Amino acid sequence: MRLPRLGLFCCSLVLAMLAEYCAYLNEGGGGNVRRALHVIALTVFFMVMTLVFEHFISWLGRDSKQTESSQSHPSILSRLLRRIAPDFTGDRHQALKAAGVMAVCWLPYYLLALPGEIWYDTVQQVLQWKGLPNAITSGAWSDHHPVLDTLIFGVFYQLGAWIGHPSVSVALYTTCIAAVAIAVFVYTVRYLAKSGVSRKAYLGAFLFFCVFPFIPIFSMAMVKDAVFLPLFMLFSVQCMEVARTKGVCLKNRRTLTVLIVLAILVSLTKKTGVYSVVLACILLAFVVAGNRARVKLLGTATASGLVIFVALPLVLFPACHIIPGGKQEMIAIPLQQSALLLREHGDELPKAEKDVLTGILEQDAADDYEWWAVDKAKGTHWTEQRARLLHPFLRIWAKNAVKYPETYARAYFLLEQGWVALPNAIVNENLQSNYLYMRTAPSPNIVTSDLPHSKHTRLYGGIDQFVIWLGNQFFMQPWLSRAFWATWLPFMQLYETVRRLCAKELSWTYAAWLVPMLVSVPFLWISGGSVTYEGLRYLMPMLGIAPIGCALLTVQQQPSHADR
């Protein structure tokens, strides 16, 4: 086995072992021989998928115009596609045509979801807007969820209330966010088309945004992640332009201003957004030419940090009586591991350590431990007691990580298995349509908020069950698995990029297009859940940027001379 494939084998083996370890945690025993055979089969499977991905990229990179011109009599389907497909290198009329085509493709999901899909967190934010008790506060605003998102949802809610009914507000929001998402996706494809990627690659990206059902379903949802997605996509395009021009574009004040504004908005619409911005700017600093460009990138990161860590908590929150978000979100994984530690080894811990753990965890966290979510361990409030116990807790948590590594590993991988494990009989790690989410009998919070709820639960339940059934079919399972979008596809894109860099078939300026993916993956792996409905919204950025990694591999593609 030659060196390039040795790296593929090692990475595939690691992915296979992680997937099988998660299956072991769910299913229990099964014999070492059986587990070893599963690991071998999964290793081969991951390697084959990567090789198939290479051939797919080679096909994308072929000159589609030359292929079409070589056909003396193009088929009816080819002529029809050429007539329908917009010219993404054309003028604004072509952009409007592209937006219209995408809107038509999204229309069934829009009509099915009307007035719109509402998530649990959004209900709490609307209650805060109305000053009513909710799961987080007694009526005050809280930064537990980003304040800007609460403001956006509240404004739409108020508009609907003025018009006559909150259902109107949800429908209005759904219409506006769908229009924004379509415009951003079309803009992204136009950028790819004008940046040297193959015609098949950017048309494939457009087709993906149009017909992959989870794109419109999640893009039109009334949830904070749907607000974050178009802003993150625009920020990603700006990062790609910075990399492509090696920072020269930052000499333009307008471009620099747009980058800074988008970085701040990304930071304001997702709790981990500021960290993604900082990490992206640091990575881009290694690609750009000249210290001035690096200073501007680091300045962008600094501006985002000042807004999030200085302006909001020290100025805006006190002035507007907003409750700051708690630190429990940052230590959710250690809290989850400590809850399982108390449950399994509580009798073995010294009383002082046990008192610290029970003091910082939610009440009865060990007894109420849920392997699939951190909510029962972390809670929603950050009290003075928890703040006082934070540093002792971190020392105790680190100390017991050495004594009980298996317990910590089990708590972590049960929580995050959706990003690496194949769906099994115990846990469904497939993508799902979230039409059933918040569609059941109304909870007291929904009744209080006056937000609409649907009585057609059988219809939405049937849709969900069909999607789950489809994802469990042999040929569909890989493509509808959460692990494919969260880990496998990013790995394949990164692996192929490294190979092409080594073979000098790709420049670093285009390889840096992977930055949006590289700053998204780490935060998936510290999320509060991966197999629940909540885990689905964490994947939204990965779905949005998935075509970018494929497109970059078709830029300036040369005949392969790599050692295969």
KOLGUFI-846086 format. One record per residue (C-alpha): residue in three letters; z negated, y negated, x negated. Coordinates in steps of 0.25 Angstrom, whole numbers, plus 5000, padded with zeros to 4 digits. Example, Ala and Ser with C-alpha at 12.3 -4.5 7.8 and 13.67 -1.06 7.14 Angstrom:
BEGIN
ALA496950184951 SER497150044945 
This chain:
BEGIN
MET500050005000 ARG500449874994 LEU499549754993 PRO500049675005 ARG499749795014 LEU498449825007 GLY497949695012 LEU498449725026 PHE497849865026 CYS496449805022 CYS496449695033 SER496949795043 LEU495849895039 VAL494749785041 LEU495349745054 ALA495349895058 MET493949915054 LEU493449795061 ALA494149845074 GLU493549985073 TYR492149925070 CYS492249855083 ALA492649975090 TYR491550055084 LEU490549945089 ASN491049955103 GLU491250105104 GLY490150155095 GLY490450285086 GLY491650365086 GLY491650435072 ASN492050375058 VAL493350455058 ARG493750395071 ARG493350255067 ALA494150275054 LEU495350325061 HIS495350205070 VAL495250105058 ILE496450175051 ALA497250165064 LEU496850015066 THR497149985051 VAL498550035053 PHE498649965066 PHE498349835060 MET499249855049 VAL500449895058 MET500149775067 THR500249685054 LEU501549745050 VAL502149725064 PHE501649585063 GLU502449565050 HIS503749615056 PHE503449525068 ILE503349405059 SER504649445052 TRP505349455065 LEU504749315069 GLY505249255056 ARG506749295057 ASP507649185061 SER507849195076 LYS508949095076 GLN509749185066 THR509449305074 GLU509949245087 SER511249185080 SER511549325075 GLN511649375089 SER513049355094 HIS512649375109 PRO511149345111 SER510549415122 ILE510249345136 LEU508749355132 SER508949275119 ARG509749175126 LEU508749155137 LEU507649145127 ARG508349035119 ARG508548965132 ILE507148965136 ALA506448955122 PRO506248805119 ASP506648745105 PHE505348715098 THR506048635088 GLY506648545098 ASP506148415105 ARG505048395116 HIS505948445127 GLN505948585120 ALA504448575119 LEU504348545134 LYS505248665137 ALA504348755128 ALA503048695136 GLY503748725149 VAL504048875145 MET502648895141 ALA502148835153 VAL502948925162 CYS502449045154 TRP501048995156 LEU501148965171 PRO500749105176 TYR499449095168 TYR499248955173 LEU499448995188 LEU498549115187 ALA497349045180 LEU497448925190 PRO496548835191 GLY496248885177 GLU495348985168 ILE493948935166 TRP493048995156 TYR491549005156 ASP491348895145 THR492148805153 VAL491248815165 GLN490048775157 GLN490848655151 VAL491248605165 LEU489748625170 GLN489348535158 TRP490448435162 LYS489748425176 GLY488348415170 LEU487948555176 PRO487048665170 ASN487948765163 ALA487748885153 ILE487548785141 THR486848665146 SER486048615158 GLY487248515161 ALA487448435148 TRP488648455139 SER488648545128 ASP489448565115 HIS489248715117 HIS490748705121 PRO491548595115 VAL491248465122 LEU492748425122 ASP493048545130 THR491948515140 LEU492548375141 ILE493948425144 PHE493548535154 GLY492648425161 VAL493748325162 PHE494648425169 TYR493548465178 GLN493248325182 LEU494748295185 GLY494748415194 ALA493448375201 TRP494048235203 ILE495348295209 GLY494548385218 HIS494248525212 PRO493848585199 SER494948685200 VAL495948565198 SER495248535185 VAL495448675180 ALA496848675184 LEU497148545178 TYR496448585165 THR497248715165 THR498548645167 CYS498248545156 ILE497748645145 ALA498948735148 ALA499848615146 VAL499148575133 ALA499148715128 ILE500648735131 ALA500948605124 VAL500148645111 PHE500848785111 VAL502248725112 TYR501848625101 THR501348735092 VAL502648815094 ARG503548685091 TYR502748665078 LEU503048805074 ALA504448795077 LYS504548665069 SER503848725057 GLY504748835052 VAL504248955059 SER505349055065 ARG505949035079 LYS505449165083 ALA504049125079 TYR503848995086 LEU504549055099 GLY503649175098 ALA502449075097 PHE502949005110 LEU503249135117 PHE501749185113 PHE501149055119 CYS502049065131 VAL501849215135 PHE500549265129 PRO499649265141 PHE498349225134 ILE498949095128 PRO499049035142 ILE497849105148 PHE496849045138 SER497648915135 MET497448875150 ALA495948915151 MET494848815154 VAL494148845141 LYS493848765129 ASP494648865120 ALA495948825128 VAL495648675125 PHE495448715110 LEU496748795109 PRO497848685110 LEU497048595101 PHE496848705091 MET498348745091 LEU498748595089 PHE497748595077 SER498348725072 VAL499748655072 GLN499248535064 CYS498648635054 MET499948705053 GLU500648575051 VAL499648535040 ALA499848665033 ARG501448655034 THR501448515028 LYS500348545018 GLY499648435024 VAL500748325023 CYS500648305038 LEU499248255036 LYS499848125030 ASN500248085044 ARG499048015051 ARG499548065064 THR499548215060 LEU498148195053 THR497648135066 VAL498148245075 LEU497548345065 ILE496148285065 VAL496148265081 LEU496548405083 ALA495548455073 ILE494448375081 LEU494948425094 VAL494948575089 SER493548545085 LEU493048485098 THR493648595107 LYS493048725100 LYS491748745094 THR492348805082 GLY493548715081 VAL492948625070 TYR492848745061 SER494248785064 VAL494748645060 VAL493848635047 LEU494348775043 ALA495848735046 CYS495748615038 ILE495148685026 LEU496248785026 LEU497348685027 ALA496748605016 PHE497248725007 VAL498648715011 VAL498948565012 ALA499348484999 GLY498548374994 ASN497148324995 ARG497448225006 ALA497848325016 ARG496648405012 VAL495748285015 LYS496348265028 LEU496148405032 LEU494748405028 GLY494548275035 THR495148335048 ALA494048445047 THR492948345044 ALA493348255056 SER493248385065 GLY491848415059 LEU491348275061 VAL491748275075 ILE491148405078 PHE489848405069 VAL489548255069 ALA490248175080 LEU489948265092 PRO488548315089 LEU488048185083 VAL488748085092 LEU489448135104 PHE488448245109 PRO487248155109 ALA487948035115 CYS488448125127 HIS487248215128 ILE488048335124 ILE487248465119 PRO487748505106 GLY488248655105 GLY487248755099 LYS487448825085 GLN487348955092 GLU488848955093 MET488948955077 ILE487949075075 ALA488449155087 ILE488749275079 PRO487449275071 LEU486749265085 GLN487549385090 GLN487149465078 SER485749425079 ALA485649465094 LEU486149605091 LEU485249615079 LEU484049585088 ARG484549685098 GLU484649795087 HIS483649765076 GLY482649675083 ASP481549765080 GLU481849765065 LEU481849615063 PRO480649535058 LYS479949455070 ALA480349325063 GLU481849355062 LYS481749415077 ASP481149285082 VAL482249195075 LEU483349285081 THR482749285095 GLY482449135094 ILE483949095091 LEU484649195100 GLU484749185115 GLN483549245123 ASP483749395123 ALA484949395115 ALA484749535109 ASP484549595123 ASP485749515129 TYR486649545117 GLU488049555120 TRP488949605109 TRP490249535115 ALA489749385115 VAL488749295108 ASP488249225121 LYS486949305123 ALA486549285109 LYS486949135106 GLY486749065120 THR487248925122 HIS486048845118 TRP485548795104 THR484048765105 GLU483148705095 GLN482548845093 ARG483848905089 ALA484148785080 ARG482848805073 LEU483048955071 LEU484548945066 HIS484248955051 PRO483249065052 PHE484149135061 LEU485349125051 ARG484449185040 ILE483949295049 TRP485349325054 ALA485949335039 LYS484749425035 ASN484949525046 ALA486449525043 VAL486149605030 LYS485149695037 TYR485949725050 PRO487449705047 GLU487949815056 THR487249735068 TYR487849605064 ALA489249665062 ARG489149735076 ALA488749605083 TYR489849535077 PHE490949635078 LEU490649665093 LEU490649515096 GLU491949485088 GLN492749625090 GLY493749565099 TRP494349495087 VAL494549625079 ALA494449745088 LEU495449825096 PRO495149835111 ASN494349955115 ALA493750025127 ILE492449945125 VAL492949805122 ASN494149735126 GLU494649645115 ASN495949615122 LEU496449475126 GLN496249455141 SER496649365151 ASN495449275155 TYR495849255169 LEU494549335174 TYR493649245166 MET492849155175 ARG493649215187 THR492549295193 ALA491449255203 PRO491049115200 SER489749095191 PRO488748985195 ASN489348905184 ILE490748905189 VAL490248875203 THR489448755198 SER490648705189 ASP491548705201 LEU492648775192 PRO493648865199 HIS493449015199 SER494449115204 LYS494249225215 HIS495449305210 THR494649385200 ARG495349515203 LEU496649445199 TYR496149395186 GLY495349525184 GLY496649595185 ILE497349505175 ASP496249535165 GLN496349685167 PHE497849685165 VAL497749605152 ILE496649695147 TRP497449825151 LEU498649765144 GLY497849735132 ASN497349875131 GLN498749935131 PHE499149995117 PHE500349895114 MET499649775120 GLN498249795114 PRO498549735100 TRP499149605106 LEU498149585117 SER496949615108 ARG496049495104 ALA495949555090 PHE497449535088 TRP497449385090 ALA496049365083 THR496249445071 TRP497449535070 LEU498549435071 PRO497849335062 PHE497649435052 MET499149475053 GLN499549335052 LEU498649305040 TYR499049435033 GLU500549405034 THR500349265030 VAL499649305017 ARG500749405014 ARG501849305016 LEU501049205007 CYS501049304996 ALA502449334998 LYS502749184998 GLU503449195011 LEU502549095017 SER501948965012 TRP500448925013 THR500848805022 TYR501248895033 ALA500249005030 ALA499248895034 TRP499748905048 LEU498649015049 VAL497548915048 PRO497348905063 MET497249055064 LEU496249055052 VAL495348955058 SER495349025071 VAL495049175067 PRO493649145061 PHE493049085073 LEU493549205082 TRP492649295073 ILE491449215076 SER491649195091 GLY490649235101 GLY491449345107 SER492749415106 VAL492849515117 THR492449425129 TYR493349335137 GLU492649225129 GLY493249285117 LEU494649265122 ARG494649115121 TYR494249125106 LEU495649185104 MET496449065110 PRO496648995096 MET497149125090 LEU498149155101 GLY498649005100 ILE498949015085 ALA499349165084 PRO500849125084 ILE500649025072 GLY500349135062 CYS501549215066 ALA502449095065 LEU501949045052 LEU502449185046 THR503849145050 VAL503949015042 GLN504949005031 GLN504949155031 GLN505749225020 PRO506249365018 SER505049445015 HIS504849495000 ALA503349535002 ASP502949664997 ARG502849745010 
